Amino acid sequence: MRDFACIQKLWRYGGLNLRPYQSGQMQGQDKQSKRGRARLRHVLAQAVLKRVVRGELYGDYYHGKLAAGKTGGIAMTAVARKFLKLLWGLERSGRAFDEARVFASAPAPVAAAA
């Protein structure tokens, strides 16, 4: 994972970026890119498959995507991206996994005392 300077490059390496499906006036749904490493996509899909059930780590996130009108494939791609970002961040920081931090937003910066 140290070979990638940012998470976007890792997503593109795995083919986890979405591409628009359009031609002329026709506008289709976004599709998952067919470029990148198919085995990485397969392993990520298998890793998160059990975690998209309600009550699991990514259950609410996945079902929220479905409720927002996304297809199952796009929702699974979003979960796989989030999981890969989690792995990338854990490797970069060297910290232990903490489930409470998975969906926590970044802390607000502390204002300097004047």
FENDAQUI-V363529 format. One record per backbone hydrogen bond with DSSP energy under -1.0 kcal/mol. NH is the residue of the N-H (numbers start at 1). CO is the residue of the C=O. If there is no record, write none. Layout:
# FENDAQUI-V363529
NH_CO + NH_CO
This chain:
# FENDAQUI-V363529
4_1 + 10_6 + 11_7 + 12_8 + 13_9 + 14_10 + 16_11 + 19_31 + 23_26 + 26_23 + 28_21 + 31_19 + 33_17 + 37_13 + 41_37 + 42_38 + 43_39 + 44_40 + 45_41 + 46_42 + 47_43 + 48_44 + 49_45 + 56_53 + 58_51 + 62_58 + 63_59 + 64_60 + 65_61 + 66_62 + 67_63 + 68_64 + 69_66 + 70_65 + 75_71 + 76_72 + 77_73 + 78_74 + 79_75 + 80_76 + 81_77 + 82_78 + 83_79 + 84_80 + 85_81 + 86_82 + 87_83 + 88_84 + 89_85 + 90_86 + 91_87 + 92_88 + 93_89 + 94_90 + 101_98 + 102_99
